[in-house]
């Protein structure tokens, strides 16, 4: 098939870019002709909460990446849509995560579909965003109205899609394992690379930091006096997308300056193996979620997890087998941490994670895309 993917990839950074690059590699490996239309402008700088939108280094090998899409210029959307429409791809894939992209993606999708050949399929991280803004529903409705079929990466998102559009094929397919960050390394080498003391055990919080991710809940849990004599430290690795003083002052107020390590910056892809290989368990104390790429990085590195019972996290991490599903509150998080280390569950849970991750292959995701595409074509034939 001739497939075009539209959205952020290199030179843009982060999990969204990594996801689409990995998906494109899988589709290419299966014999498809794949082009990615990425952004010439993704966000205006004043709207981006981080330090930079860009990643250093060389582009990913083996991918055809074209920088053409300006997210805020309607004239650009028309030009890009005409370009794609003329190429007549069989499938145009979007990954939808934020209503801000609704007008851009929706306009491109509408115009491309006029060639009466291309099927527009969207992979949905979210339909209703974690942090609500004016226009969210309007922009999302506009985009979903231009979609022929969809992949939902969680059950809650699956249900949300039908709020906006009823009669399209939708398939549930969880986020595949993020296996594009390299292989695990030995624990001794990992702690050495990070400048840590190998005599301690480590909990890892990974990824950019916003209120909905519940880092404050984790710090409150970690401050429990019962954990102070466990040779235990907390690693916080990720860039703050909000003011960092709240979290650092909280750590200081508990007297945990020497027990919490802040790697408060964007973590480059080549650094990811060290953080996950050094950790004993990965904590995701989210207040709200649909699904999370961090979970699938943890699966790749075969690390147990503590997740909260929000969104689809409880669907992805079997409680008491691959980790813990807890309430988004400090006491519940503390109890999971305490049980894990007091009862030496690392080996048992890690073996279970190793088995469980077999469910989350990239070939399953591409098969879901093809299945939705075929159902879209069947629907056309019935008209």
N, C-alpha and C positions, 0 to 999 in steps of 0.2 A: 504494500500500500504506500501511497504518497501521503505523508503526514507532516503537518506543520504544528509546532507547539508555540504558543505565544505567552510570554511572561519573563520574569527575571531569571537570568543565568549569568555566567561570567560576562562582564567584569563586576557584576553585583554579587554581594556576599550573603551568607546566611543560609538557613535551612531550606527556604523556598527555592533558592538557586540550586542548592545541592540536590534537592529532590528532582527538579526538572532535568538536570544534567544526568542524574542516574537513570531516570526514566528513558531519556533519549538514548543513552548507551544501550539499554535493554532492547529498545525497539530496533535500533541499528543492528544489534547482534542477531535479532530474529529475521533480518533481511529487509526491513522496511527502509524507504527513502525518507529521511527525517531532516527537516530544517527547523531551526528555532529563531523566531523573531523576538528579540529582547528589546529592552528599553534604550533609547537614546537619552531619555529623562524618565526616571522612575517616580521619584518624589521631588517636588521643590525642596530646597535645602531647609527652609524654615518649617516644613512639616515633618522632617525626619528627626526623631528623638535621639538617635545615636551620633557618634562622632564622624563616621563616614559611611557611605553606602557601598563603597568599593572594596574589592579584595586585591591584594598584591599578588604578583606571580604570573605565570603563563596561563593561557586559556587551556581548557580541557582538550586533550587530543582526541581526534576522531569525530568531532561534532561540527556541524555547519551552523554557525551562529551569525545572525544578521542583526545589527543594531539599527532599528528604525522607529520604534514606537515611542511617542511622546505622550505621557499619560494625561496631560492637561491641554493638549492642542487639538481641537476638533478637526481642523483641516488636515492634520497629520493622520488622524484616525481614518479619514476618508481615503487618503493616499495609500496608506498601508492596506486597507481593506480591498481597494482596487487591485493592488499588487497581488495579494493572496488569491483573490477571486479569479484572476487571470490564470494563475498557476493550477487551479482546479484540484487542490488536494482532496483525497478521499475523506480525510479526517482533519479537523482543526481542533486542537486541544487547548483549553485554558485550565489554569489552576486558580480557583477563586478563594480568596482568603479575607478580602476587605472591601466593603462597599465603595470606598473611594475609587476602586478600579471599575466599578459597574458601568459608568458612562462610556469609558474608553473601550472596554472589552465588549460591551453590549452593542455599540455602534459598529465595531469591526465585524462582530459575529453576524449581525443583521445584514450587512452589505455583502459579506462573503456568501451567505446562504442563497443569495439571488442567482448564483450560477446553477442552481438546481442540481448540484452534484455533491458538494461538500456537506458532511455532517459535522455539526458543532457539538462537541462533548466536553463537559467541564468536570474536573475533579474538585470536589468541594472540601476544603479544610473546615470552613465555617459558612453558615448562611446568616445567622444572627451573630454579630461580633461580640467578643468579651467586653469591650468598652464601647458603649453605645454613643452615637453621634447623630446630629440632625441629618436627615436624608438617607439614613441607612436602609430603611425599608423600600423607599422609592428607587434608589440606585440598584438594590438587589433585585427588585421586581423587574426593572428594565433589563438587567443582564439575563436573568433566568428566562425571561420571555423570548430570548434569542437562542436558547439552547435546545438541541434536539434530544440529548440524552445526558446522563450524569453518573458519576461515581461518587458515592458518599463514603467518607473514611471513618464514620462512626454512626451508630444507630440514631443518635439524637439529630445529627445532620441529615440523615436519610429521611426522617420524619419532617424536618424543617423544609426540605425542598418542596414537598407536596403542599405546603402552605401557599407557595407562590405559583406552582404549576403542577397540574394534576396528571395530564396524559402524556407523559414521556417515560421511556425506560430508565430506571434508576437501579444501580446495583451497589450493594454494600461491600466494600473491600477495604479492610484496615490498612493503615500506613505500612508499607513494607519495611523490612529491616534496613537501617542505614548502614550499609556495608562499604561505603565509599570514603571512609576516613582512615583506611589503613588497618592493619592487623594489630591485635593486642601485643603488648610488649611485657617483659618480665616486671613483676612488681618492684624489685630492687632498682631496676633501671628507670622505671616510671617515677618513683619518689626522688631519685637522684636528679632527673631532668627538671623536676619541679622545685628542687631545693627543700624537700621535706625530710622529716625524721622517720626512718623506716620502722622504728620501734612502736609507732602509734598506728591505730586503726583509723580509717577515714570514711566519713559520710560526704557525698558529693551532691551539691546543688549546681546544676549546669544550665546555662542559657541566659538570654537577656532578661533583665529584671524589671517587672512591672507589678503593680499592686495585686492583680488577679492571680499572680503566681505564688503568693502566700509565703514569701521568704521570711517575713516577720513571724509567722506561725512556727516555722522551723527553728528560728533563733530562740523563740520562747520555749519550745520543747527541749532544745539542746541545753538550755540554761538550767534544767532540772538538776538539783544537787545530787541526785542518785547517779548521774552520769559523770560526775567529776573525777571519780577514781577508777575510770575504765580505760585509761590510756587512749582516749578518743578525741579526735579533732574533726572540725567541719571545714570543708573546702567550698567556697562560693566562687564559681568561675563563670563570669559573664559580664557584659556591659550593662550599666544602669541606664534604663530608658526613663528614669525619673530621678529625683533628688536622692543621692546616696547617704546623706547625713542621717536620715531617719534610721536606717539599718545599722550604720556604724556606731551611732550614739546608743542604740539599743544594745549592741554587743558590748560596748564600753560600760554601760550601766550595770550589766551583769558581771563585769569583770572578766570578760571572755576574750580580751584582746590577743592573748597568746594561744587561744584554743580555736579561734575562727580565722582562717586565712582567706583574705579577699584578693582574688585575681580579677580585679574590676576593670575589665577590658574585653574587647571582642577576642574570642579564642579562634585562632587560625586553624584550618583543617589539619595541618600537620602536627598540631599540638594536642588534638583531641585524644589520640591513643594514650598519652601520658596521664591525662586526668582520669580517664575511665579505668585504666590499668592500675592506677594507684588506689582507687576507691574500693572499699568493701561493699558498699551499698549506695544506691542513687536515690535521692529524695526528691519527690515532686509534690509539694504541699499545696497544690493549686486550690484557690477558692472557686474557680470556674474553669471549664475546659471542654473541648469536644474530643480531641485526641492530641497527641504530642509526638513530635519527632524525637525528643529526648528519650522517650521510652524505647524507641526503635534503635537509637544509638546504644542504649544500655543492653538491649537484646543482642546486638552485634558483638559487644564486648563481654557478653555472658555475665552480666551483673544483676544481682537481685535489686528490687525496687520497693520503695515506700511511696504509694500514690494515694490520693484522696478519692473518695467515692463521688466524683463529679464527672459529667460527660461520659466518655467511653473508657476512661482510664481503668475502671474496675473490670471492663470487658477484656482488656488487653493483658492485665496482670492478675493471674489467679491467686486469690488470697490464701496465704498459708502454704503456697507451693512455689511461686516465683518471687514472693515478697509479701507485702501487706497492703490491704486496702483499708484505709482509716478515715475517720471523720476529719474535716478540715478545721481542726482545733488542736492546740498545743498538747493537751493531755493524751489524746489519742495517738498523736505522732510520737510523743515520748514513749508510750507503751510499746510501740512497734520497735523503736530503736533499742529499748531495753531488752526486749525479748530476743532480738536478733543477736546481740552481742553476748548476753548472759547465757544463751543456749547454743552458742557456736553454730549458727545455722548457715554460715557462708557456703560450705561445701555442698550441703544438701540442696539449698536453693539454687546455687549456680548450676548444678547438674540438671535441675528442673528447667531452668531458663534455657539451657543448651538444647533441650528437647522441644520446648515450647516455641522457640524462634523459627522452627522449621515451617510453621504455618504462614510466615510472613515473607513470602518470596516476591521478587519483582516480576517473575514470569506469571504469577497469579494476577498481578495488577494489569499487565498487558493483555492477558486473556480476558479480563473483565472489560477492558476498553474495547476489544474486538467484539465481545459478546454484545455490549451496548450498541456498538456501531451496526452490527447485523440486525438487531431489533429495530433500530431506527430505519434501516433500509426496508425491513419487512413492513413497517408501518406505512412507509411511502407506497409500497406495492399494493396495499389494501385500499388506498385512497382512490 
